[in-house]
Amino acid sequence: MQVEYIIVGFGLAGMAISKELEDHGHSFVVLDNASQVSSRVAAGVFNPVILKRFTPVWNADEQLEHLFPFYKDISKRLGGDYLTFFDTLKVFKSVEDQNNWFMACDNPLLEKYMDPKIIKTEKSGITHYEGFGKVNGTGRVLVTNVLDDYIEYLKEKEQFLEIPFVYNELEIQEDSVTYKDIKASRIIFAEGYGLKENPFFNYLPLTGTKGEMLFIKAPDLQLTEQIKSSLFVLPAGGHVYWVGATFNWTDKTLDPTEKGRKELLEKLDTMIEVPYEIVNQFGGIRPTVKDRRPLVGKHPKHQNLIVFNGMGTRGVMIAPTVSKQLYDYLENNQPLPKDISIERFENK
Ligand SMILES: Cc1cc2nc3c(=O)[nH]c(=O)nc-3n(C[C@H](O)[C@H](O)[C@H](O)COP(=O)(O)OP(=O)(O)OC[C@H]3O[C@@H](n4cnc5c(N)ncnc54)[C@H](O)[C@@H]3O)c2cc1C
C-alpha cells in the first residue's frame, strides 16, 4: 500500500488531522490499538472559561470559532449529530466567590462568556450556597460516538487498521517511511500518552495526568445544565450523570481506583442532596505537557516524522484549530505558532 500519510493513534488528535487530510484530498491510513482511552472517557465538554481561576482558556475565541464548523462538517460526513449545548452554572460558595465573578465579568476577554447576573433560584437536588453564575457558549461533543462512527467510515474505505504500531519496525528513508507493507511520505504520531513509548519523540515533556470519572444514577436530580463546583455534574440522559474528574500526576495506569472513587464521592456529597447509585467508574490519562501547550512539529533529525500531541485537558476545543495549523505547516509551508511548536524544547 502506498499513501501520503500514516497516522498512528485515533483519539481526538488523530481524528482531527485525518479530517484535515481528507478535506484536502490526501491519501492516508490510520493505525490504532486502543491502548489509550483519554478521548473515550472524556465528557467532551467545551467551556471557554477556567472556572477555578475565572480566567479565559488559552486561545478560546479562535478555538470556538473552529470548533463548530469542524464538528458540524463531521456530522454532515458521517450522518450523526455530535454536538449538544447547555448552560454551565458555577456554584458560589461565598460572597467572595461572587465578587471574583463580578470582577472577571469586566475582563474584555471574558465578558461575552460570563453572565453578570447572579442566579439565586435553588436547583432541585443541588446543595444551595450563595447562588450560581452562568457561563455562555458551553456544550459537549459526543466523543465516543463520533470516534466510533469515524472509524467505521474509514474502515469501509480500508483506511483504518486495528493494530499496534511497533516502533522498531519503522524504516526511515530520506523522503519517505516504510512500515511493514505501507509506504508513505510522512508519518504523524498522535498516540496521546502512548507517546511515552515512542523512541523518536519521548524526549518531549509529556507528563500525563490521570483522570477518573463516575456515572451515577440520580432520578431526583433534574438537571439540564452542567453544575460546576469542586467537580462537575453533567446530565448524560436517562437520570444518569457524569461526575468528574480527579487529577492524579503519579498514577499512570488506566484502571479505576478506590482512592479516585473516594475523592469523587466526598466532593459529590457536598454538591448534591438526593440519593444516587454508582453505575460505572472509569479512568484515562490526559496527555498533559509541562507548559500546558500542544506538542506539534517535525522530528529534529527525521523531517518526515511528525508529532501531534499535548491536547491536555481540552482536546475537544484544541484539536480542530491545531490540526489546521499542523496541516498548513506541512502542506502550505506556514510556520507553526511558537507556543505549540516542539522547537521550544529542542535546546533541552
Ligand atoms: C477523565 C477525563 C475527562 C476529560 N474530559 C474532557 C472534557 O470534558 N473535554 C475535553 O476537551 N477534554 C477532556 N479530557 C481530555 C481529552 O480527553 C484529551 O485532551 C484528548 O482526548 C487527547 O486526545 P489524543 O488523541 O491526543 O489522545 P488519546 O485519546 O489518548 O488517543 C490516542 C490514541 O492513540 C492510540 N495509540 C497509542 N499508542 C499506540 C500505538 N503504539 N499503536 C497504535 N495506536 C496507539 C491509542 O489507542 C488512542 O486511541 C478528559 C480526559 C480525561 C482522562
The ligand as a MOL file (V3000), in Angstrom:
LIG
                    3D

  0  0  0     0  0            999 V3000
M  V30 BEGIN CTAB
M  V30 COUNTS 53 58 0 0 0
M  V30 BEGIN ATOM
M  V30 1 C -11.4020 11.7240 32.8230 0
M  V30 2 C -11.1270 12.6540 31.6790 0
M  V30 3 C -12.0630 13.6390 31.3500 0
M  V30 4 C -11.8180 14.5090 30.3010 0
M  V30 5 N -12.7760 15.4270 29.9830 0
M  V30 6 C -12.5710 16.2540 28.9260 0
M  V30 7 C -13.5820 17.1600 28.5240 0
M  V30 8 O -14.6820 17.1950 29.0830 0
M  V30 9 N -13.3080 17.9930 27.4790 0
M  V30 10 C -12.1120 17.9570 26.8010 0
M  V30 11 O -11.9190 18.7370 25.8670 0
M  V30 12 N -11.1450 17.0950 27.1610 0
M  V30 13 C -11.3380 16.2500 28.2010 0
M  V30 14 N -10.3640 15.3690 28.5640 0
M  V30 15 C -9.0690 15.4540 27.8700 0
M  V30 16 C -9.1410 14.8090 26.4990 0
M  V30 17 O -9.6010 13.5190 26.6830 0
M  V30 18 C -7.7620 14.8210 25.8230 0
M  V30 19 O -7.3330 16.1360 25.6400 0
M  V30 20 C -7.8310 14.1700 24.4270 0
M  V30 21 O -8.7210 13.1170 24.4210 0
M  V30 22 C -6.4890 13.6280 23.9830 0
M  V30 23 O -6.6560 13.0900 22.6860 0
M  V30 24 P -5.4710 12.3430 21.9480 0
M  V30 25 O -5.9930 11.9480 20.6240 0
M  V30 26 O -4.2360 13.1790 21.9710 0
M  V30 27 O -5.1370 11.0760 22.8630 0
M  V30 28 P -5.9850 9.6950 23.0990 0
M  V30 29 O -7.4270 9.9610 23.1890 0
M  V30 30 O -5.3160 9.0260 24.2490 0
M  V30 31 O -5.7340 8.8920 21.7800 0
M  V30 32 C -4.5160 8.3060 21.4570 0
M  V30 33 C -4.7920 7.1090 20.5720 0
M  V30 34 O -3.5410 6.5580 20.1420 0
M  V30 35 C -3.5930 5.1480 20.2180 0
M  V30 36 N -2.2290 4.6130 20.3700 0
M  V30 37 C -1.3160 4.9150 21.3220 0
M  V30 38 N -0.1690 4.2160 21.1240 0
M  V30 39 C -0.3640 3.4710 20.0070 0
M  V30 40 C 0.4520 2.5470 19.2770 0
M  V30 41 N 1.7080 2.2590 19.6080 0
M  V30 42 N -0.0910 1.9400 18.1880 0
M  V30 43 C -1.3450 2.2130 17.7710 0
M  V30 44 N -2.1590 3.1010 18.4250 0
M  V30 45 C -1.6760 3.7240 19.5220 0
M  V30 46 C -4.4710 4.8950 21.4520 0
M  V30 47 O -5.0600 3.6230 21.4090 0
M  V30 48 C -5.5300 6.0030 21.3160 0
M  V30 49 O -6.6440 5.5830 20.5650 0
M  V30 50 C -10.6000 14.4420 29.5770 0
M  V30 51 C -9.6780 13.4360 29.8840 0
M  V30 52 C -9.9370 12.5480 30.9230 0
M  V30 53 C -8.9450 11.4580 31.2160 0
M  V30 END ATOM
M  V30 BEGIN BOND
M  V30 1 1 1 2
M  V30 2 1 2 3
M  V30 3 2 2 52
M  V30 4 2 3 4
M  V30 5 1 4 5
M  V30 6 1 4 50
M  V30 7 2 5 6
M  V30 8 1 6 7
M  V30 9 1 6 13
M  V30 10 2 7 8
M  V30 11 1 7 9
M  V30 12 1 9 10
M  V30 13 2 10 11
M  V30 14 1 10 12
M  V30 15 2 12 13
M  V30 16 1 13 14
M  V30 17 1 14 15
M  V30 18 1 14 50
M  V30 19 1 15 16
M  V30 20 1 16 17
M  V30 21 1 16 18
M  V30 22 1 18 19
M  V30 23 1 18 20
M  V30 24 1 20 21
M  V30 25 1 20 22
M  V30 26 1 22 23
M  V30 27 1 23 24
M  V30 28 2 24 25
M  V30 29 1 24 26
M  V30 30 1 24 27
M  V30 31 1 27 28
M  V30 32 2 28 29
M  V30 33 1 28 30
M  V30 34 1 28 31
M  V30 35 1 31 32
M  V30 36 1 32 33
M  V30 37 1 33 34
M  V30 38 1 33 48
M  V30 39 1 34 35
M  V30 40 1 35 36
M  V30 41 1 35 46
M  V30 42 1 36 37
M  V30 43 1 36 45
M  V30 44 2 37 38
M  V30 45 1 38 39
M  V30 46 1 39 40
M  V30 47 2 39 45
M  V30 48 1 40 41
M  V30 49 2 40 42
M  V30 50 1 42 43
M  V30 51 2 43 44
M  V30 52 1 44 45
M  V30 53 1 46 47
M  V30 54 1 46 48
M  V30 55 1 48 49
M  V30 56 2 50 51
M  V30 57 1 51 52
M  V30 58 1 52 53
M  V30 END BOND
M  V30 END CTAB
M  END
